[in-house]
Amino acid sequence: MASTVKISSKGQITLPKELREKHHPGEGEEAMVVDTEAGILIRPRPKRSLYRLFKGRMDSAGVEKAIRQLRHGSNA
């Protein structure tokens, strides 16, 4: 799907309604803008969660210690 959009004087664009309905971006949600050889790519910014951060990296016994380390920036 290709759409034409206008760029405002501030460099802003409005995502077409069809794309908003298909991808459901939320107001205030962040996106990544990537410079590619083919042009500009706009992607949703991945949401960081503790589950995704630790998934497959440690068992449940290490999660509490890892959370303390993240909060305090130390090896607590």
N, CA, C and O atoms as a Tinker XYZ file with bonds, in Angstrom:
   304  protein
     1  N      0.842000   -1.175000    0.000000    73     2
     2  CA     0.000000    0.000000    0.000000    64     1     3
     3  C      0.888000    1.241000    0.000000    63     2     4     5
     4  O      1.795000    1.348000    0.826000    81     3
     5  N      0.651000    2.139000   -0.876000    73     3     6
     6  CA     1.383000    3.397000   -0.941000    64     5     7
     7  C      0.396000    4.542000   -0.781000    63     6     8     9
     8  O     -0.706000    4.510000   -1.329000    81     7
     9  N      0.804000    5.550000   -0.026000    73     7    10
    10  CA    -0.027000    6.726000    0.191000    64     9    11
    11  C      0.822000    7.966000   -0.005000    63    10    12    13
    12  O      2.041000    7.940000    0.167000    81    11
    13  N      0.162000    9.042000   -0.365000    73    11    14
    14  CA     0.838000   10.322000   -0.491000    64    13    15
    15  C      0.452000   11.177000    0.706000    63    14    16    17
    16  O     -0.728000   11.290000    1.040000    81    15
    17  N      1.449000   11.781000    1.355000    73    15    18
    18  CA     1.196000   12.666000    2.485000    64    17    19
    19  C      1.939000   13.967000    2.254000    63    18    20    21
    20  O      2.912000   14.004000    1.502000    81    19
    21  N      1.486000   15.040000    2.899000    73    19    22
    22  CA     2.164000   16.324000    2.818000    64    21    23
    23  C      3.023000   16.501000    4.062000    63    22    24    25
    24  O      2.651000   16.085000    5.159000    81    23
    25  N      4.173000   17.122000    3.870000    73    23    26
    26  CA     5.066000   17.418000    4.979000    64    25    27
    27  C      4.819000   18.867000    5.387000    63    26    28    29
    28  O      4.863000   19.771000    4.552000    81    27
    29  N      4.559000   19.084000    6.682000    73    27    30
    30  CA     4.275000   20.432000    7.176000    64    29    31
    31  C      5.554000   21.256000    7.253000    63    30    32    33
    32  O      6.650000   20.738000    7.038000    81    31
    33  N      5.409000   22.535000    7.561000    73    31    34
    34  CA     6.574000   23.414000    7.702000    64    33    35
    35  C      7.479000   22.978000    8.855000    63    34    36    37
    36  O      8.652000   23.347000    8.899000    81    35
    37  N      6.933000   22.195000    9.785000    73    35    38
    38  CA     7.715000   21.680000   10.912000    64    37    39
    39  C      8.264000   20.275000   10.628000    63    38    40    41
    40  O      8.851000   19.656000   11.515000    81    39
    41  N      8.080000   19.770000    9.409000    73    39    42
    42  CA     8.570000   18.444000    9.050000    64    41    43
    43  C      7.664000   17.314000    9.519000    63    42    44    45
    44  O      8.089000   16.160000    9.560000    81    43
    45  N      6.440000   17.626000    9.869000    73    43    46
    46  CA     5.501000   16.632000   10.370000    64    45    47
    47  C      4.647000   16.060000    9.244000    63    46    48    49
    48  O      4.362000   16.732000    8.253000    81    47
    49  N      4.244000   14.795000    9.423000    73    47    50
    50  CA     3.302000   14.167000    8.487000    64    49    51
    51  C      2.141000   13.596000    9.295000    63    50    52    53
    52  O      2.267000   13.356000   10.495000    81    51
    53  N      1.031000   13.386000    8.638000    73    51    54
    54  CA    -0.116000   12.718000    9.244000    64    53    55
    55  C     -0.242000   11.356000    8.598000    63    54    56    57
    56  O     -0.298000   11.237000    7.375000    81    55
    57  N     -0.285000   10.320000    9.441000    73    55    58
    58  CA    -0.453000    8.972000    8.899000    64    57    59
    59  C     -1.859000    8.828000    8.332000    63    58    60    61
    60  O     -2.823000    9.238000    8.979000    81    59
    61  N     -1.996000    8.259000    7.146000    73    59    62
    62  CA    -3.326000    8.063000    6.569000    64    61    63
    63  C     -4.211000    7.201000    7.469000    63    62    64    65
    64  O     -3.730000    6.299000    8.155000    81    63
    65  N     -5.495000    7.490000    7.452000    73    63    66
    66  CA    -6.472000    6.795000    8.294000    64    65    67
    67  C     -6.386000    5.282000    8.128000    63    66    68    69
    68  O     -6.454000    4.549000    9.114000    81    67
    69  N     -6.239000    4.807000    6.898000    73    67    70
    70  CA    -6.186000    3.357000    6.653000    64    69    71
    71  C     -5.018000    2.712000    7.413000    63    70    72    73
    72  O     -5.154000    1.616000    7.957000    81    71
    73  N     -3.878000    3.399000    7.445000    73    71    74
    74  CA    -2.719000    2.857000    8.154000    64    73    75
    75  C     -2.904000    2.926000    9.671000    63    74    76    77
    76  O     -2.495000    2.015000   10.390000    81    75
    77  N     -3.524000    4.017000   10.159000    73    75    78
    78  CA    -3.801000    4.114000   11.601000    64    77    79
    79  C     -4.749000    3.013000   12.042000    63    78    80    81
    80  O     -4.554000    2.411000   13.098000    81    79
    81  N     -5.775000    2.744000   11.240000    73    79    82
    82  CA    -6.734000    1.691000   11.592000    64    81    83
    83  C     -6.098000    0.307000   11.523000    63    82    84    85
    84  O     -6.439000   -0.571000   12.315000    81    83
    85  N     -5.187000    0.108000   10.594000    73    83    86
    86  CA    -4.541000   -1.197000   10.431000    64    85    87
    87  C     -3.507000   -1.465000   11.526000    63    86    88    89
    88  O     -3.423000   -2.583000   12.036000    81    87
    89  N     -2.717000   -0.442000   11.891000    73    87    90
    90  CA    -1.598000   -0.652000   12.808000    64    89    91
    91  C     -1.849000   -0.137000   14.223000    63    90    92    93
    92  O     -1.057000   -0.422000   15.122000    81    91
    93  N     -2.914000    0.602000   14.444000    73    91    94
    94  CA    -3.356000    1.073000   15.765000    64    93    95
    95  C     -2.290000    1.816000   16.570000    63    94    96    97
    96  O     -2.088000    1.489000   17.740000    81    95
    97  N     -1.605000    2.795000   15.997000    73    95    98
    98  CA    -0.659000    3.555000   16.824000    64    97    99
    99  C     -1.421000    4.409000   17.827000    63    98   100   101
   100  O     -2.443000    5.004000   17.484000    81    99
   101  N     -0.938000    4.474000   19.054000    73    99   102
   102  CA    -1.602000    5.267000   20.077000    64   101   103
   103  C     -1.063000    6.682000   20.121000    63   102   104   105
   104  O      0.092000    6.927000   19.773000    81   103
   105  N     -1.899000    7.611000   20.547000    73   103   106
   106  CA    -1.471000    9.004000   20.666000    64   105   107
   107  C     -0.316000    9.089000   21.656000    63   106   108   109
   108  O     -0.392000    8.528000   22.749000    81   107
   109  N      0.735000    9.775000   21.287000    73   107   110
   110  CA     1.899000    9.918000   22.148000    64   109   111
   111  C      2.870000    8.754000   22.072000    63   110   112   113
   112  O      3.947000    8.802000   22.666000    81   111
   113  N      2.500000    7.712000   21.347000    73   111   114
   114  CA     3.379000    6.555000   21.191000    64   113   115
   115  C      4.600000    6.943000   20.377000    63   114   116   117
   116  O      4.503000    7.747000   19.450000    81   115
   117  N      5.746000    6.376000   20.719000    73   115   118
   118  CA     6.970000    6.703000   20.004000    64   117   119
   119  C      7.166000    5.784000   18.807000    63   118   120   121
   120  O      6.737000    4.630000   18.807000    81   119
   121  N      7.824000    6.324000   17.790000    73   119   122
   122  CA     8.147000    5.547000   16.597000    64   121   123
   123  C      9.620000    5.770000   16.277000    63   122   124   125
   124  O     10.208000    6.780000   16.663000    81   123
   125  N     10.199000    4.817000   15.572000    73   123   126
   126  CA    11.578000    4.942000   15.115000    64   125   127
   127  C     11.550000    5.378000   13.662000    63   126   128   129
   128  O     10.750000    4.872000   12.875000    81   127
   129  N     12.423000    6.321000   13.298000    73   127   130
   130  CA    12.556000    6.767000   11.921000    64   129   131
   131  C     13.929000    6.310000   11.458000    63   130   132   133
   132  O     14.951000    6.716000   12.011000    81   131
   133  N     13.942000    5.455000   10.433000    73   131   134
   134  CA    15.175000    4.824000    9.987000    64   133   135
   135  C     15.501000    5.278000    8.575000    63   134   136   137
   136  O     14.642000    5.253000    7.693000    81   135
   137  N     16.747000    5.693000    8.363000    73   135   138
   138  CA    17.231000    6.087000    7.043000    64   137   139
   139  C     17.714000    4.827000    6.334000    63   138   140   141
   140  O     18.680000    4.206000    6.778000    81   139
   141  N     17.063000    4.439000    5.242000    73   139   142
   142  CA    17.456000    3.254000    4.487000    64   141   143
   143  C     17.841000    3.670000    3.074000    63   142   144   145
   144  O     17.579000    4.799000    2.659000    81   143
   145  N     18.454000    2.770000    2.350000    73   143   146
   146  CA    18.803000    3.070000    0.960000    64   145   147
   147  C     17.556000    3.340000    0.122000    63   146   148   149
   148  O     17.598000    4.108000   -0.839000    81   147
   149  N     16.441000    2.697000    0.499000    73   147   150
   150  CA    15.199000    2.870000   -0.252000    64   149   151
   151  C     14.450000    4.135000    0.145000    63   150   152   153
   152  O     13.538000    4.553000   -0.568000    81   151
   153  N     14.813000    4.754000    1.267000    73   151   154
   154  CA    14.121000    5.951000    1.720000    64   153   155
   155  C     13.924000    5.930000    3.222000    63   154   156   157
   156  O     14.695000    5.293000    3.940000    81   155
   157  N     12.907000    6.612000    3.703000    73   155   158
   158  CA    12.629000    6.733000    5.126000    64   157   159
   159  C     11.654000    5.631000    5.544000    63   158   160   161
   160  O     10.622000    5.427000    4.905000    81   159
   161  N     11.990000    4.933000    6.613000    73   159   162
   162  CA    11.146000    3.870000    7.156000    64   161   163
   163  C     10.682000    4.300000    8.539000    63   162   164   165
   164  O     11.505000    4.685000    9.369000    81   163
   165  N      9.387000    4.244000    8.801000    73   163   166
   166  CA     8.828000    4.579000   10.107000    64   165   167
   167  C      8.322000    3.287000   10.728000    63   166   168   169
   168  O      7.487000    2.591000   10.153000    81   167
   169  N      8.848000    2.974000   11.928000    73   167   170
   170  CA     8.466000    1.727000   12.614000    64   169   171
   171  C      8.041000    2.043000   14.033000    63   170   172   173
   172  O      8.561000    2.978000   14.642000    81   171
   173  N      7.092000    1.270000   14.574000    73   171   174
   174  CA     6.760000    1.458000   15.990000    64   173   175
   175  C      7.997000    1.163000   16.836000    63   174   176   177
   176  O      8.756000    0.243000   16.528000    81   175
   177  N      8.199000    1.927000   17.883000    73   175   178
   178  CA     9.314000    1.662000   18.782000    64   177   179
   179  C      8.948000    0.474000   19.654000    63   178   180   181
   180  O      7.862000    0.440000   20.233000    81   179
   181  N      9.845000   -0.504000   19.753000    73   179   182
   182  CA     9.529000   -1.668000   20.587000    64   181   183
   183  C      9.292000   -1.249000   22.031000    63   182   184   185
   184  O     10.007000   -0.405000   22.571000    81   183
   185  N      8.294000   -1.841000   22.638000    73   183   186
   186  CA     8.006000   -1.564000   24.041000    64   185   187
   187  C      8.910000   -2.428000   24.896000    63   186   188   189
   188  O      9.030000   -3.632000   24.672000    81   187
   189  N      9.536000   -1.813000   25.866000    73   187   190
   190  CA    10.422000   -2.553000   26.758000    64   189   191
   191  C      9.604000   -3.014000   27.960000    63   190   192   193
   192  O      8.886000   -2.226000   28.576000    81   191
   193  N      9.716000   -4.248000   28.271000    73   191   194
   194  CA     9.079000   -4.774000   29.470000    64   193   195
   195  C     10.073000   -5.695000   30.145000    63   194   196   197
   196  O     10.970000   -6.236000   29.498000    81   195
   197  N      9.915000   -5.871000   31.431000    73   195   198
   198  CA    10.825000   -6.772000   32.141000    64   197   199
   199  C     10.715000   -8.180000   31.582000    63   198   200   201
   200  O     11.720000   -8.883000   31.475000    81   199
   201  N      9.506000   -8.602000   31.223000    73   199   202
   202  CA     9.342000   -9.949000   30.675000    64   201   203
   203  C     10.173000  -10.115000   29.410000    63   202   204   205
   204  O     10.907000  -11.093000   29.271000    81   203
   205  N     10.060000   -9.154000   28.480000    73   203   206
   206  CA    10.810000   -9.249000   27.223000    64   205   207
   207  C     12.306000   -9.105000   27.462000    63   206   208   209
   208  O     13.113000   -9.726000   26.770000    81   207
   209  N     12.679000   -8.277000   28.452000    73   207   210
   210  CA    14.090000   -8.062000   28.743000    64   209   211
   211  C     14.756000   -9.348000   29.234000    63   210   212   213
   212  O     15.897000   -9.635000   28.869000    81   211
   213  N     14.044000  -10.125000   30.063000    73   211   214
   214  CA    14.635000  -11.314000   30.672000    64   213   215
   215  C     14.238000  -12.626000   30.015000    63   214   216   217
   216  O     14.804000  -13.667000   30.349000    81   215
   217  N     13.288000  -12.610000   29.098000    73   215   218
   218  CA    12.793000  -13.836000   28.489000    64   217   219
   219  C     13.940000  -14.673000   27.922000    63   218   220   221
   220  O     14.701000  -14.213000   27.071000    81   219
   221  N     14.047000  -15.899000   28.405000    73   219   222
   222  CA    15.048000  -16.827000   27.917000    64   221   223
   223  C     16.453000  -16.572000   28.436000    63   222   224   225
   224  O     17.390000  -17.262000   28.034000    81   223
   225  N     16.619000  -15.593000   29.324000    73   223   226
   226  CA    17.959000  -15.259000   29.808000    64   225   227
   227  C     18.233000  -15.770000   31.216000    63   226   228   229
   228  O     19.388000  -15.988000   31.579000    81   227
   229  N     17.188000  -15.963000   32.010000    73   227   230
   230  CA    17.401000  -16.437000   33.373000    64   229   231
   231  C     16.135000  -17.099000   33.893000    63   230   232   233
   232  O     15.045000  -16.908000   33.354000    81   231
   233  N     16.304000  -17.878000   34.949000    73   231   234
   234  CA    15.137000  -18.504000   35.565000    64   233   235
   235  C     14.527000  -17.532000   36.568000    63   234   236   237
   236  O     15.086000  -16.464000   36.820000    81   235
   237  N     13.392000  -17.895000   37.135000    73   235   238
   238  CA    12.684000  -16.984000   38.025000    64   237   239
   239  C     13.476000  -16.641000   39.280000    63   238   240   241
   240  O     13.238000  -15.596000   39.886000    81   239
   241  N     14.408000  -17.493000   39.681000    73   239   242
   242  CA    15.207000  -17.230000   40.881000    64   241   243
   243  C     16.104000  -16.010000   40.694000    63   242   244   245
   244  O     16.418000  -15.331000   41.672000    81   243
   245  N     16.523000  -15.716000   39.465000    73   243   246
   246  CA    17.417000  -14.590000   39.234000    64   245   247
   247  C     16.724000  -13.285000   38.917000    63   246   248   249
   248  O     17.375000  -12.243000   38.844000    81   247
   249  N     15.418000  -13.318000   38.726000    73   247   250
   250  CA    14.688000  -12.118000   38.313000    64   249   251
   251  C     14.721000  -11.040000   39.398000    63   250   252   253
   252  O     14.983000   -9.876000   39.094000    81   251
   253  N     14.464000  -11.401000   40.648000    73   251   254
   254  CA    14.437000  -10.407000   41.729000    64   253   255
   255  C     15.784000   -9.697000   41.846000    63   254   256   257
   256  O     15.821000   -8.475000   41.988000    81   255
   257  N     16.877000  -10.432000   41.788000    73   255   258
   258  CA    18.208000   -9.836000   41.868000    64   257   259
   259  C     18.447000   -8.904000   40.680000    63   258   260   261
   260  O     18.983000   -7.808000   40.850000    81   259
   261  N     18.059000   -9.327000   39.498000    73   259   262
   262  CA    18.246000   -8.506000   38.301000    64   261   263
   263  C     17.444000   -7.219000   38.390000    63   262   264   265
   264  O     17.926000   -6.171000   37.962000    81   263
   265  N     16.234000   -7.267000   38.934000    73   263   266
   266  CA    15.412000   -6.065000   39.087000    64   265   267
   267  C     16.078000   -5.106000   40.059000    63   266   268   269
   268  O     16.110000   -3.901000   39.808000    81   267
   269  N     16.614000   -5.619000   41.168000    73   267   270
   270  CA    17.335000   -4.763000   42.121000    64   269   271
   271  C     18.528000   -4.092000   41.437000    63   270   272   273
   272  O     18.789000   -2.910000   41.658000    81   271
   273  N     19.245000   -4.842000   40.615000    73   271   274
   274  CA    20.396000   -4.284000   39.917000    64   273   275
   275  C     19.972000   -3.163000   38.969000    63   274   276   277
   276  O     20.639000   -2.133000   38.881000    81   275
   277  N     18.869000   -3.368000   38.269000    73   275   278
   278  CA    18.388000   -2.327000   37.359000    64   277   279
   279  C     17.976000   -1.070000   38.121000    63   278   280   281
   280  O     18.259000    0.046000   37.684000    81   279
   281  N     17.309000   -1.252000   39.263000    73   279   282
   282  CA    16.833000   -0.107000   40.039000    64   281   283
   283  C     17.980000    0.680000   40.665000    63   282   284   285
   284  O     17.946000    1.909000   40.720000    81   283
   285  N     18.991000   -0.041000   41.135000    73   283   286
   286  CA    20.063000    0.607000   41.887000    64   285   287
   287  C     21.336000    0.795000   41.089000    63   286   288   289
   288  O     22.252000    1.480000   41.545000    81   287
   289  N     21.413000    0.203000   39.908000    73   287   290
   290  CA    22.604000    0.331000   39.087000    64   289   291
   291  C     23.825000   -0.278000   39.726000    63   290   292   293
   292  O     24.943000    0.198000   39.532000    81   291
   293  N     23.610000   -1.346000   40.500000    73   291   294
   294  CA    24.735000   -1.978000   41.199000    64   293   295
   295  C     24.637000   -3.490000   41.094000    63   294   296   297
   296  O     23.747000   -4.020000   40.429000    81   295
   297  N     25.531000   -4.159000   41.736000    73   295   298
   298  CA    25.538000   -5.623000   41.788000    64   297   299
   299  C     24.906000   -6.114000   43.081000    63   298   300   301
   300  O     25.397000   -7.076000   43.671000    81   299
   301  N     23.837000   -5.485000   43.537000    73   299   302
   302  CA    23.163000   -5.826000   44.796000    64   301   303
   303  C     22.708000   -7.259000   44.822000    63   302   304
   304  O     22.124000   -7.703000   45.811000    81   303
